[in-house]
Amino acid sequence: MNMEDDQTPEAVHEADNAYDALRTVAHLTRATHPAPEVYRILGNLKNLGSFLPQISTQLAQGLTRSLQEYDVTEYEGKDPAASVALANEHLARAAKLAAQMGEELAQAQNAINGQGYRTAAERLREEELQDENHGA
């Protein structure tokens, strides 16, 4: 695809959507959430540890192939192959870190696995019922 096309590649569009979703989650997690809700959030976020390494690896492979499939140019006479090699090194490190992040999120999820909760109103009502039963 050349730069004059108006169409955004689907992978770019979906990456934009993922960014928007994560930005929204970042905003929404400012609030207090009990463990069962956090457990569900972590259940989805830990999957980033699976997908981001795969995506990073595939992007690195695609960048490498692009050097053969396209007439790749770079500003100021730099070598596109050197830039791709450097990008691939960073993508490999990012893949490892993302896998580690996924493992840590899974451990955080496991740590709160047994928690439940009740609202303050539910707790107050339960206490009132107990007082009524003891006072009767």
Order of alpha helices (4+ residues) and beta strands (2+ residues): alpha-alpha-alpha-alpha-alpha
